[in-house]
Amino acid sequence: MAVRVGMVSLGCPKNQVDAELMLSLLREEGFELTSDAGLAEVVIVNTCGFIEDAKKESIENILEFCTLKQEGRIKCVVVTGCLAERYREEVANEIPEADVILGIGANADIVDAVKRALAGEKLCCFPEKDKLPLNGARVLTTLPFYAYLKIAEGCDNRCTYCAIPMIRGRFRSRPMEEIVKEAEGLAAGGVKELVVVAQDTTRYGEDLYGALKLPELLRRLCRIDGFAWIRVLYCYPERITDELLDVMAGEEKIAKYIDIPLQHANEQVLRRMNRSGDARSLAGLMRKIRQRVPGITLRTTLIAGFPGETKEQFAELASFVKEVKFDRLGCFAYSVEEGTPAAALPGQLSEGEKKRRAEIIMDGQYDIMRRKNEALVGRAMTVLVEGYDKYAACWFGRSEADAPDIDGKVFIRSEKPLSPGRFVQVYVDEVLDLDLTTVL
């Protein structure tokens, strides 16, 4: 009888793609995969180690399954992902109940690691980060009609608050032909929405081809039959070119949606973050994007309470948010990350003050989004149906303006059953918090 393996993958979609590659290797070897990790004999916790809250969630999951192991309900606990890579010795020393700890460069060795764990062996393995597999068959853990496509790994931007370069290594693009071939396979498998991800998608191709190649890649992806939406996440402002905007405006399959992690608007704070721009130039870029790509949804993420952020600098950030009126926005309290330059900066704010400032930004954004949603009442929109909510007694899905697992939902009242993965035209009739209620 095949050994049952379950995986809990935490953190970002890029980490989720890594998990899907590992699951495929395990399935090919004959392991039985289960979506309920609590019923597995071997549990893999694919961790996130980006910010403090994510680290806590990862550790809580590891300890939960180690408890199940001590109770005899599972046989082995395997720890992979960013937390394992970043805190190698700490995880091994402080959680000795874990059987295997693998750095990201060892993902291709997951089958051997699980077999050795089942044989009673303890294993810690940390090859070079560049050995992380970027290509191969995947077991999709998303709903079957959408999938993430990782086009590059690592990051060279060296933002002072960010540990990603330490964890994931240098920026490295995948060859375009390899990406297109994978996308063709996803389309043939029934994927209708392709979500393009990397730590910095706009940098794609610079290392391989000596030029920014995201626009060309997107044009190639648009020629693949089957996709209805191709969504692009994690675009850096300094590399949003006219060519990229032309592709987003001109290609029908490109979702009119762009995620730009700006992090701040004050020039001095941005320089301490090792980022470019200021409130004026960034607001100008947002106007340009809206002019060049009519109807586009602008999404950003911000950091409040960065070291040395004065009341005046924070006020400029709040004013910037009010001026630009982003369609989607998340603001997070600055998280001190060990080993990053920002952790050693003077002027560290208290946790309470950082959270207070983040809440002020989000309260203002809530009002902006509520007004934007109210303006949609009576309008038609296309929605990708995702499932049925038995508590709300209606169907739900996402519009072109909503990325999976990030943005809101569109609830659909329909007298007839709807099929998940189907696109339907609905009419907005009510705003429910920040979600929309519609009728078919």
N, C-alpha and C positions, 0 to 999 in steps of 0.2 A: 504493500500500500504506500502511495506517495506521501512524502512528508509535506504537511501544510505549512506554507509561509505567508505571513501577513506583513504589511508594511504601513507605517504611519509616516507620511511625508509632510514636513512642516516648512513654513516660509514661503518663498517666492515661486512663481511659475518656472523659473530656471532650474531651481532645485527639484521641482516636480518632474521636469523632463529627465533629469538624472535618475530619479526614482523609476521612471517608466523604462529606461534603458536597462536598469538592473533587474527589474521584474521580468523583462523579456528573456534575459540570460538564464534566470532561474527556471522559467517555464520551459525553455528549450532543453534544459537539463532534466526535466521530468518532475520538478517540484510542483505541488498543487498550490495555486494561489488562492487566498481567501481575502475578501474585502473586510472581514471582521477580524482584526488582529487579535482580539481576545480569545478567538477560537483556534488560533494557529499554534503550531508546535515551535516554530521559529518566528520571532518578531524582529523586524528591522525598523529602527527609528532613524529616519533620514532627517537630520536635525538642521535647524537654522541657528546661526550664531551672530546675526547682524547687529541687533540692539538688545538692550537689557531684557525687555519683556519677552522677546523671542527666545533668548537664552533660558529664561525661567520656564517657558512653556516646554522647551526641549528637555530640560532636566526633569521636569515633572513627569513627562511621558516616559523617559528612561526609567525613572524610579518606580513608576506604576507597573511597568512590565517586569522589572526586576523583582517586585513583590509577588507578582503572579508566578514567576519562576521559583521563588522560595516556597511558595505554596504548592508547587508541583503541577501547576496548571499549564505551563509552557516549559520547553526544554532549553531554549537558548535566546539570548538577547544580543542583537547586533546593532552597533551604533555607527552610523555613517553621516556624511554631510558636513556642513560648515562648522558646527560646534566641535565635532570630532577633529576636524582639520585645525581649527584655531586653538583649541585647548587640549592638545594631545595628552600631555602628562597629567594634567589636572583631572580629565575624565577617567583615565586609567587608574589613578591613585585614589580618587574620591568615590568612584563607583566601581569597586572591584567585582561586583556581581555581574557586570556586563561581560559577556564571553568574548566579543570581538569589537575592536575599535578600528575603523578604517578611515584614513584620509581620503580626500576626493580623488587622488591619483590611483587609488586602489579599487575604484568602482568596478573596473573590468574583472577584478578577481573575486567578485561577490560569491560566485558558485563555490569556488575552492574554500573561501572563508567559512561559508555555512557548513560545508561538509566537515571541515576540521573542527568546527564548534560542536557539531553533533557527535564527533568522535571523542569529545571531552577535552579538546585543546583550547587553551587561551591564546588569543592572537591580537597583536597591535601592529598595524602596517601603514606606513606613510611614505609612499613613493612620491616622485616629483609631481607637482600639480599639473604639468603639461600632459601627463599620462591620462588625465580624465577623458573618458570616451565622449566624443561629440557626435558620433554617427552610429547607426545600427537600428535594429528593429526595436519597437517600443510596445509596451502594453499600456494603452491609454487609460488614465485614471480620471479623466474628465468625462462629462457626458459625451456620448458617442458622436455628436454632431459638431463639436468644436475641439480644437487641439492647439497647443502651443508649438511654435517652431523656433527653436533656439538657433540664432545665426552666428553667434560669437560667444566667447567665454572670457572671463577676466576683465580687468579694467586698468587703464593707464592714466586716468584723470587725476588721481591723487588728491581728492577732496580731503581736507584736513580732519573731518569728522568721521570718515568712512574707513572701515576695516576690510572692505572687499578686496583691494589689491593684495593685502597680506594673506587673505584666506584663499582667494581664487587665482591669484597670479596675474601675469601680464595679459593684456588684451590680445586675443587671437581669433581671427575670423575663420569661419568655415569656407571651403571652396564653394563657389556659386553653383557649380554643377551638382555637387553633393546635396546642397540645400534644395535645389529644384527637384532632384530625384526623390528626396524624402517627402516634399510637398505633394508630388504627384501620387505617391503611395497613400498619403493621408486623404487626398481627394477621392481616390479610387475606393477607399474604405468607408466613404460616406461622410467625411468631414465637410461641413458647409461654412464654418467660420474658422479662419486661420488667424491665430494671434501671434504676431512676430515679436520676439523678445531677445534681448541681450542686456548686458549691464548698460551699454550705450549703443542703441541700434544705429544711430546716425553716424557712428564711426565705422560702420561695417565696410570692409574692403580696403581701408587705408593701409593696413599692414601687409596684405597680400598683393594688392594691385597698385598701390601708390596713389590711390584716389578714393574719394567717398563713393561707394557703389550701391548704397541703399536704393536710390531711385531706379537704377538698372535692375536690381534684384526684384523690386516690387513689380516692375513692368513684366519681368519673366514670370512671376507668380500669377499675375493677372491673366496670363495666357493659358493657364491650366483650367480645364473644364471641371466644374463641380463646386468651386467656391462661390459663395454669394457675398461674403464679407471677408476682407483681409484687413485686420486691425494692427496698428503699429503702436507699441508701447516704448517708453523710456527714451525719448528723443532729447538730446541736449541742445539748448538754445543756440549756442555758437556754431552748431553744424546743421541748422535747419536752413537749407539752401533754396533758392528760387526753383531749381530743378526738382527738388523733393516736393515742394508745394504744387508745382505744375502736375506732377504725377498724382498727387492726392486729389487735385481738382479734376483732372482729366480722366482718370481711370475709374470706371463705374464700380468695380469690385472693391476699391479701397474704401473702407469705412471712413466717413467724414468725422474723424475722431483722432485726436493726438494727445499723447501724454508727455508733458514736458516738466521734469522735476527741477523747478527753479530754486527751491530751498530758501531763498530770501530775496529782498529787493533793495536793501540798503547797500550802497557801494562799499563802505568800510567793512561791513559784516561779510559780504561776498568775498572780499579780498582775503579776510582771515580764513574763510572757507577754501581758499585757493580756487575761486570761481570768478568768472568774468561778468561784466554787465553792471547795470544800475537800474533804478526804478524807471528812469526815462527811456533807456534803450530797450528794456524788457517790455514795457508797456507798448512801445512802438512796434516791437516784434509781434506782440499779440494782435495789435490792430492790423498789421500786415497779413498775418495768417488768416484772419477773419475776412479780409478783403479778397485775398487770393483764393481762398477755399470757402465759398459761401455756405453757410449752414453748419460749419464745422463745430464740433464739441471740443472745447479746450479744457484739459485736465492738468492739474499741477499738484505737487506736494511741497510743503514748506516746513521749516524748522524754526520753532520759537525758543527763545532763551539760550541762544548760542553764546559761548563765553564772551564777555565784554559787551553784549548787546545792551545799549542804553535805552532808557525810556523813549528817547527821541527816535532812535533807530527802530525800535519796535513800532512806534507810532507811524513811521514811514511805511513799514510793512503792512500795517492795518489799512492805511490810506491807499496803498497800492492795490490791495485785494478789493477794496470798495470801488476803486476806479476801473479796474479791468473787468470785474464781474465774471470770474471764471465759471464755467458751466459745472465743473466738478473740481473739488479741492479737498485735500487732506492736510491738516497741520499737526505736527507731532512735537512734543517737548523734546528738546535736545537730550540725547543719551550719551553719557561719557563712556567712550570705548577705549579700553586699555591698549596702549601701543600706538594710538593715533596722535598726530601733532596737536589736535584740538584739546586732547585730554590734559596737556601740559600748559595750555594758555591761561593767563591770569583772568580774573573776573568771572569765575564760575558762579552761576546763579543757583539759588536753592531749588530743590525739586518742586516745592510748592509754587514758587514764582514762575518757573518754567511751565508748569501745567496750567497755571492761571492764564499766562499769555497765550498758550495754545488754545485754551477754551474761548478766549476773547475772539480770536481769529475764526474759530469754528462757529461761534454764535453769529458772527457777522455773515459768514458764508451760508449758514442755514437760511437766513432771511433772503439772501440773493437767490438761492436755489428754489426756495418756496415760491418767490415771485416769478421765476422763470417757468416753474412747473404750472403755476396758475394761468400763465399766458398760453399754455398748450391746450387748455380745456376747449373742447369742441373741434379740435384738429384731428386729422387722420395721421396714423403712423404705422410703419411696418414693424412687427414684433416677431422674434424668433421664440417659439414656444419651447419651454424647458420642462414643465411638469404641472402637476395638480397639487394645490395646497388644500388638504382636507379640513384644516381648521378654518381657513378663510372661505372654503367651499367655492373656490374658483381656480382657474388656470393662471399660470404666471410665466413670464419670459423676460426678454431683454430687447430694448430698441437698439438702433445703431449707435445711440448716444451712451450706451452702458456696456462697459467691459465686464467679462465674467469675474465673479468673486471680488470685484472692486467697487462697482457702482450699484445703483438701485435696481429694483424690480418693477416690471409692469404687470399689474394684475388684470386678468381678462375674464369678464363675465360672458359666458357662452352657454346657450341651451343645448348645444350639441358637443360631443366629445372632440377634443383636439389632440393631434398627434405631436408628441415632443419631437423637435427637429424640423417642424413645419413653420414656414413663414406665413403670417396672417396680417391682414390690414384691420386695424382697430381704430376706434374713436375715443379720445380721452374725455371722460365725463366727471372725474373727481381727482383731487389731490389728497393722498393719504400719507401724512407726514412728508417724507421726501420721495415716496413712491407714487406711481400713477395707477388709477383704476380706469379701466377702459371697457368698452363693449364691442363685440364683434359685429 
